[in-house]
Amino acid sequence: MLSAETVRFLKKFLLILTIILTIVLIINYTIPWIKELIARIKDLIEYTETREYKYAASKNSDVFHHINCSYVSSIKSDNLILFKTREEAIASGRRSCIRCDP
Ligand SMILES: [Zn+2]
């Protein structure tokens, strides 16, 4: 037979173990959820930031485009320059695209 003290110890031990396991389980379920949430917020911030830019150009080109011009999607992200205003684009020394006429 186990002594009363041992039983008490085992009960306490099991309780602590259960609490630890519960915490681990909660963390395991919440962390991916929090990561997902942070990623969504980042996407949203990025989306609203890029919406501010209405004109785009390539580093290697002297032509600027409306952000929706089909040419913009062909510019590598490393070479992409964004402008918020038409004046800003012109000030960079670029002329407007013939196709999209920004
Ligand atoms: Zn264009």
Backbone and ligand atoms as CSV (ligand in chain L), in Angstrom:
chain,resi,resn,atom,element,x,y,z
A,1,MET,N,N,0.832,-1.210,0.000
A,1,MET,CA,C,0.000,0.000,0.000
A,1,MET,C,C,0.867,1.261,0.000
A,2,LEU,N,N,0.404,2.277,-0.699
A,2,LEU,CA,C,1.131,3.548,-0.707
A,2,LEU,C,C,0.750,4.339,0.534
A,3,SER,N,N,1.731,5.018,1.056
A,3,SER,CA,C,1.438,5.830,2.240
A,3,SER,C,C,0.601,7.042,1.833
A,4,ALA,N,N,-0.083,7.606,2.785
A,4,ALA,CA,C,-0.951,8.769,2.507
A,4,ALA,C,C,-0.141,9.914,1.920
A,5,GLU,N,N,1.078,10.041,2.401
A,5,GLU,CA,C,1.929,11.126,1.920
A,5,GLU,C,C,2.288,10.933,0.447
A,6,THR,N,N,2.590,9.677,0.068
A,6,THR,CA,C,2.931,9.366,-1.319
A,6,THR,C,C,1.742,9.651,-2.227
A,7,VAL,N,N,0.548,9.263,-1.776
A,7,VAL,CA,C,-0.670,9.503,-2.564
A,7,VAL,C,C,-0.863,11.002,-2.778
A,8,ARG,N,N,-0.674,11.752,-1.695
A,8,ARG,CA,C,-0.817,13.203,-1.773
A,8,ARG,C,C,0.199,13.782,-2.780
A,9,PHE,N,N,1.420,13.274,-2.701
A,9,PHE,CA,C,2.470,13.727,-3.605
A,9,PHE,C,C,2.113,13.409,-5.058
A,10,LEU,N,N,1.646,12.179,-5.269
A,10,LEU,CA,C,1.286,11.757,-6.632
A,10,LEU,C,C,0.141,12.604,-7.190
A,11,LYS,N,N,-0.835,12.895,-6.329
A,11,LYS,CA,C,-1.978,13.726,-6.753
A,11,LYS,C,C,-1.488,15.105,-7.191
A,12,LYS,N,N,-0.601,15.685,-6.360
A,12,LYS,CA,C,-0.046,17.000,-6.654
A,12,LYS,C,C,0.746,16.956,-7.974
A,13,PHE,N,N,1.552,15.894,-8.101
A,13,PHE,CA,C,2.385,15.707,-9.289
A,13,PHE,C,C,1.516,15.622,-10.539
A,14,LEU,N,N,0.450,14.820,-10.459
A,14,LEU,CA,C,-0.449,14.655,-11.604
A,14,LEU,C,C,-1.149,15.965,-11.961
A,15,LEU,N,N,-1.505,16.699,-10.927
A,15,LEU,CA,C,-2.175,17.988,-11.157
A,15,LEU,C,C,-1.250,18.946,-11.907
A,16,ILE,N,N,-0.003,19.019,-11.416
A,16,ILE,CA,C,0.984,19.896,-12.060
A,16,ILE,C,C,1.234,19.446,-13.498
A,17,LEU,N,N,1.352,18.144,-13.700
A,17,LEU,CA,C,1.585,17.578,-15.031
A,17,LEU,C,C,0.430,17.944,-15.972
A,18,THR,N,N,-0.797,17.823,-15.457
A,18,THR,CA,C,-1.975,18.161,-16.253
A,18,THR,C,C,-1.958,19.631,-16.634
A,19,ILE,N,N,-1.606,20.482,-15.672
A,19,ILE,CA,C,-1.556,21.932,-15.936
A,19,ILE,C,C,-0.506,22.223,-17.009
A,20,ILE,N,N,0.680,21.624,-16.867
A,20,ILE,CA,C,1.761,21.844,-17.842
A,20,ILE,C,C,1.322,21.384,-19.232
A,21,LEU,N,N,0.738,20.198,-19.303
A,21,LEU,CA,C,0.292,19.667,-20.600
A,21,LEU,C,C,-0.772,20.568,-21.225
A,22,THR,N,N,-1.677,21.056,-20.389
A,22,THR,CA,C,-2.724,21.950,-20.897
A,22,THR,C,C,-2.108,23.217,-21.473
A,23,ILE,N,N,-1.136,23.784,-20.731
A,23,ILE,CA,C,-0.473,25.011,-21.202
A,23,ILE,C,C,0.232,24.746,-22.530
A,24,VAL,N,N,0.961,23.621,-22.613
A,24,VAL,CA,C,1.678,23.265,-23.847
A,24,VAL,C,C,0.690,23.126,-25.003
A,25,LEU,N,N,-0.423,22.463,-24.745
A,25,LEU,CA,C,-1.436,22.280,-25.796
A,25,LEU,C,C,-1.998,23.618,-26.246
A,26,ILE,N,N,-2.308,24.485,-25.283
A,26,ILE,CA,C,-2.860,25.808,-25.615
A,26,ILE,C,C,-1.860,26.582,-26.470
A,27,ILE,N,N,-0.586,26.568,-26.058
A,27,ILE,CA,C,0.458,27.285,-26.797
A,27,ILE,C,C,0.571,26.724,-28.218
A,28,ASN,N,N,0.573,25.407,-28.323
A,28,ASN,CA,C,0.685,24.772,-29.642
A,28,ASN,C,C,-0.451,25.160,-30.572
A,29,TYR,N,N,-1.643,25.322,-30.006
A,29,TYR,CA,C,-2.784,25.696,-30.841
A,29,TYR,C,C,-2.810,27.187,-31.120
A,30,THR,N,N,-2.322,27.986,-30.178
A,30,THR,CA,C,-2.428,29.439,-30.334
A,30,THR,C,C,-1.319,30.034,-31.184
A,31,ILE,N,N,-0.099,29.510,-31.070
A,31,ILE,CA,C,1.024,30.114,-31.801
A,31,ILE,C,C,0.782,30.167,-33.314
A,32,PRO,N,N,0.393,29.063,-33.976
A,32,PRO,CA,C,0.138,29.175,-35.420
A,32,PRO,C,C,-0.977,30.161,-35.717
A,33,TRP,N,N,-1.946,30.224,-34.814
A,33,TRP,CA,C,-3.070,31.131,-35.000
A,33,TRP,C,C,-2.599,32.582,-34.913
A,34,ILE,N,N,-1.733,32.860,-33.925
A,34,ILE,CA,C,-1.193,34.216,-33.750
A,34,ILE,C,C,-0.299,34.567,-34.950
A,35,LYS,N,N,0.532,33.594,-35.379
A,35,LYS,CA,C,1.407,33.824,-36.536
A,35,LYS,C,C,0.585,34.167,-37.763
A,36,GLU,N,N,-0.491,33.429,-37.954
A,36,GLU,CA,C,-1.400,33.647,-39.085
A,36,GLU,C,C,-1.984,35.057,-39.017
A,37,LEU,N,N,-2.390,35.441,-37.809
A,37,LEU,CA,C,-2.987,36.757,-37.595
A,37,LEU,C,C,-1.984,37.861,-37.913
A,38,ILE,N,N,-0.734,37.694,-37.432
A,38,ILE,CA,C,0.312,38.685,-37.686
A,38,ILE,C,C,0.574,38.786,-39.195
A,39,ALA,N,N,0.624,37.630,-39.881
A,39,ALA,CA,C,0.857,37.613,-41.326
A,39,ALA,C,C,-0.253,38.348,-42.064
A,40,ARG,N,N,-1.504,38.132,-41.602
A,40,ARG,CA,C,-2.650,38.811,-42.226
A,40,ARG,C,C,-2.538,40.318,-42.064
A,41,ILE,N,N,-2.172,40.756,-40.845
A,41,ILE,CA,C,-2.053,42.185,-40.558
A,41,ILE,C,C,-0.955,42.793,-41.435
A,42,LYS,N,N,0.195,42.070,-41.557
A,42,LYS,CA,C,1.301,42.544,-42.392
A,42,LYS,C,C,0.850,42.702,-43.846
A,43,ASP,N,N,0.106,41.695,-44.346
A,43,ASP,CA,C,-0.409,41.737,-45.718
A,43,ASP,C,C,-1.294,42.961,-45.920
A,44,LEU,N,N,-2.136,43.198,-44.920
A,44,LEU,CA,C,-3.085,44.306,-44.995
A,44,LEU,C,C,-2.347,45.643,-45.031
A,45,ILE,N,N,-1.329,45.768,-44.175
A,45,ILE,CA,C,-0.523,47.004,-44.132
A,45,ILE,C,C,0.171,47.206,-45.480
A,46,GLU,N,N,0.767,46.125,-45.994
A,46,GLU,CA,C,1.463,46.179,-47.280
A,46,GLU,C,C,0.493,46.593,-48.383
A,47,TYR,N,N,-0.711,46.019,-48.340
A,47,TYR,CA,C,-1.718,46.288,-49.354
A,47,TYR,C,C,-2.113,47.762,-49.337
A,48,THR,N,N,-2.378,48.301,-48.126
A,48,THR,CA,C,-2.790,49.698,-48.040
A,48,THR,C,C,-1.645,50.620,-48.421
A,49,GLU,N,N,-0.392,50.218,-48.097
A,49,GLU,CA,C,0.761,51.043,-48.467
A,49,GLU,C,C,0.934,51.097,-49.984
A,50,THR,N,N,0.819,49.949,-50.653
A,50,THR,CA,C,1.023,49.947,-52.101
A,50,THR,C,C,-0.118,50.656,-52.816
A,51,ARG,N,N,-1.284,50.711,-52.189
A,51,ARG,CA,C,-2.412,51.408,-52.802
A,51,ARG,C,C,-2.174,52.908,-52.897
A,52,GLU,N,N,-1.306,53.418,-52.017
A,52,GLU,CA,C,-0.989,54.844,-52.034
A,52,GLU,C,C,-0.204,55.221,-53.293
A,53,TYR,N,N,0.508,54.240,-53.835
A,53,TYR,CA,C,1.335,54.500,-55.015
A,53,TYR,C,C,0.503,54.319,-56.278
A,54,LYS,N,N,0.458,55.363,-57.070
A,54,LYS,CA,C,-0.380,55.314,-58.272
A,54,LYS,C,C,0.449,55.181,-59.538
A,55,TYR,N,N,1.769,55.439,-59.435
A,55,TYR,CA,C,2.639,55.373,-60.610
A,55,TYR,C,C,3.855,54.501,-60.318
A,56,ALA,N,N,4.355,53.869,-61.360
A,56,ALA,CA,C,5.504,52.989,-61.188
A,56,ALA,C,C,6.437,53.105,-62.376
A,57,ALA,N,N,7.709,52.759,-62.133
A,57,ALA,CA,C,8.701,52.768,-63.207
A,57,ALA,C,C,9.758,51.719,-62.902
A,58,SER,N,N,10.540,51.414,-63.928
A,58,SER,CA,C,11.677,50.526,-63.718
A,58,SER,C,C,12.917,51.385,-63.506
A,59,LYS,N,N,13.821,50.909,-62.654
A,59,LYS,CA,C,15.088,51.598,-62.400
A,59,LYS,C,C,15.837,51.846,-63.706
A,60,ASN,N,N,15.717,50.888,-64.630
A,60,ASN,CA,C,16.500,50.927,-65.865
A,60,ASN,C,C,15.776,51.616,-67.025
A,61,SER,N,N,14.631,52.228,-66.735
A,61,SER,CA,C,13.857,52.827,-67.816
A,61,SER,C,C,13.598,54.304,-67.531
A,62,ASP,N,N,13.415,55.092,-68.611
A,62,ASP,CA,C,13.128,56.514,-68.425
A,62,ASP,C,C,11.645,56.800,-68.658
A,63,VAL,N,N,10.835,55.744,-68.536
A,63,VAL,CA,C,9.394,55.870,-68.741
A,63,VAL,C,C,8.682,55.485,-67.444
A,64,PHE,N,N,7.637,56.256,-67.084
A,64,PHE,CA,C,6.840,55.837,-65.932
A,64,PHE,C,C,5.427,55.465,-66.366
A,65,HIS,N,N,4.792,54.619,-65.561
A,65,HIS,CA,C,3.491,54.050,-65.922
A,65,HIS,C,C,2.464,54.262,-64.830
A,66,HIS,N,N,1.202,54.123,-65.224
A,66,HIS,CA,C,0.142,54.013,-64.241
A,66,HIS,C,C,0.336,52.654,-63.587
A,67,ILE,N,N,0.078,52.554,-62.280
A,67,ILE,CA,C,0.357,51.320,-61.547
A,67,ILE,C,C,-0.335,50.086,-62.164
A,68,ASN,N,N,-1.448,50.308,-62.874
A,68,ASN,CA,C,-2.180,49.183,-63.469
A,68,ASN,C,C,-1.729,48.822,-64.877
A,69,CYS,N,N,-0.767,49.555,-65.410
A,69,CYS,CA,C,-0.286,49.280,-66.773
A,69,CYS,C,C,0.308,47.875,-66.844
A,70,SER,N,N,0.031,47.186,-67.938
A,70,SER,CA,C,0.493,45.797,-68.072
A,70,SER,C,C,2.023,45.702,-68.042
A,71,TYR,N,N,2.672,46.807,-68.389
A,71,TYR,CA,C,4.137,46.805,-68.399
A,71,TYR,C,C,4.699,46.672,-66.977
A,72,VAL,N,N,3.979,47.237,-65.992
A,72,VAL,CA,C,4.457,47.256,-64.601
A,72,VAL,C,C,4.657,45.835,-64.054
A,73,SER,N,N,3.759,44.934,-64.407
A,73,SER,CA,C,3.863,43.562,-63.903
A,73,SER,C,C,5.102,42.838,-64.430
A,74,SER,N,N,5.678,43.366,-65.528
A,74,SER,CA,C,6.875,42.725,-66.091
A,74,SER,C,C,8.168,43.269,-65.466
A,75,ILE,N,N,8.036,44.312,-64.642
A,75,ILE,CA,C,9.228,44.879,-63.988
A,75,ILE,C,C,9.593,44.014,-62.796
A,76,LYS,N,N,10.861,43.639,-62.701
A,76,LYS,CA,C,11.331,42.848,-61.564
A,76,LYS,C,C,11.200,43.681,-60.300
A,77,SER,N,N,10.803,43.043,-59.183
A,77,SER,CA,C,10.572,43.796,-57.944
A,77,SER,C,C,11.820,44.545,-57.480
A,78,ASP,N,N,13.013,44.025,-57.810
A,78,ASP,CA,C,14.260,44.707,-57.430
A,78,ASP,C,C,14.412,46.040,-58.155
A,79,ASN,N,N,13.841,46.127,-59.354
A,79,ASN,CA,C,13.988,47.329,-60.179
A,79,ASN,C,C,12.794,48.266,-60.114
A,80,LEU,N,N,11.790,47.863,-59.359
A,80,LEU,CA,C,10.547,48.633,-59.330
A,80,LEU,C,C,10.671,49.884,-58.452
A,81,ILE,N,N,10.290,51.020,-59.023
A,81,ILE,CA,C,10.236,52.280,-58.271
A,81,ILE,C,C,8.781,52.736,-58.265
A,82,LEU,N,N,8.290,53.132,-57.097
A,82,LEU,CA,C,6.892,53.556,-57.005
A,82,LEU,C,C,6.812,55.048,-56.705
A,83,PHE,N,N,5.800,55.683,-57.266
A,83,PHE,CA,C,5.566,57.109,-57.036
A,83,PHE,C,C,4.138,57.311,-56.566
A,84,LYS,N,N,3.977,58.254,-55.620
A,84,LYS,CA,C,2.623,58.532,-55.124
A,84,LYS,C,C,1.901,59.515,-56.033
A,85,THR,N,N,2.672,60.426,-56.623
A,85,THR,CA,C,2.037,61.433,-57.483
A,85,THR,C,C,2.724,61.464,-58.854
A,86,ARG,N,N,2.027,62.035,-59.811
A,86,ARG,CA,C,2.529,62.175,-61.174
A,86,ARG,C,C,3.748,63.103,-61.173
A,87,GLU,N,N,3.653,64.145,-60.327
A,87,GLU,CA,C,4.737,65.135,-60.221
A,87,GLU,C,C,6.034,64.457,-59.767
A,88,GLU,N,N,5.867,63.562,-58.800
A,88,GLU,CA,C,7.010,62.818,-58.267
A,88,GLU,C,C,7.687,62.000,-59.378
A,89,ALA,N,N,6.858,61.377,-60.208
A,89,ALA,CA,C,7.379,60.551,-61.297
A,89,ALA,C,C,8.113,61.405,-62.321
A,90,ILE,N,N,7.526,62.573,-62.634
A,90,ILE,CA,C,8.142,63.478,-63.613
A,90,ILE,C,C,9.447,64.044,-63.038
A,91,ALA,N,N,9.418,64.371,-61.723
A,91,ALA,CA,C,10.609,64.916,-61.061
A,91,ALA,C,C,11.781,63.937,-61.097
A,92,SER,N,N,11.476,62.645,-61.245
A,92,SER,CA,C,12.552,61.649,-61.310
A,92,SER,C,C,13.211,61.643,-62.688
A,93,GLY,N,N,12.719,62.527,-63.594
A,93,GLY,CA,C,13.303,62.643,-64.922
A,93,GLY,C,C,12.719,61.676,-65.937
A,94,ARG,N,N,11.553,61.160,-65.638
A,94,ARG,CA,C,10.950,60.179,-66.554
A,94,ARG,C,C,9.779,60.798,-67.324
A,95,ARG,N,N,9.517,60.234,-68.513
A,95,ARG,CA,C,8.363,60.673,-69.304
A,95,ARG,C,C,7.262,59.621,-69.195
A,96,SER,N,N,6.034,60.009,-69.558
A,96,SER,CA,C,4.923,59.086,-69.395
A,96,SER,C,C,4.896,58.039,-70.500
A,97,CYS,N,N,4.369,56.886,-70.158
A,97,CYS,CA,C,4.279,55.748,-71.066
A,97,CYS,C,C,3.246,56.043,-72.159
A,98,ILE,N,N,3.512,55.594,-73.394
A,98,ILE,CA,C,2.570,55.848,-74.507
A,98,ILE,C,C,1.333,54.961,-74.351
A,99,ARG,N,N,1.559,53.745,-73.858
A,99,ARG,CA,C,0.460,52.779,-73.773
A,99,ARG,C,C,-0.585,53.157,-72.721
A,100,CYS,N,N,-0.105,53.435,-71.493
A,100,CYS,CA,C,-1.084,53.688,-70.432
A,100,CYS,C,C,-1.351,55.192,-70.211
A,101,ASP,N,N,-0.529,56.040,-70.804
A,101,ASP,CA,C,-0.683,57.495,-70.731
A,101,ASP,C,C,-1.043,57.998,-69.330
A,102,PRO,N,N,-0.123,57.828,-68.391
A,102,PRO,CA,C,-0.429,58.206,-67.000
A,102,PRO,C,C,-0.443,59.723,-66.803
L,1,ZN,ZN,ZN,2.559,51.986,-69.252
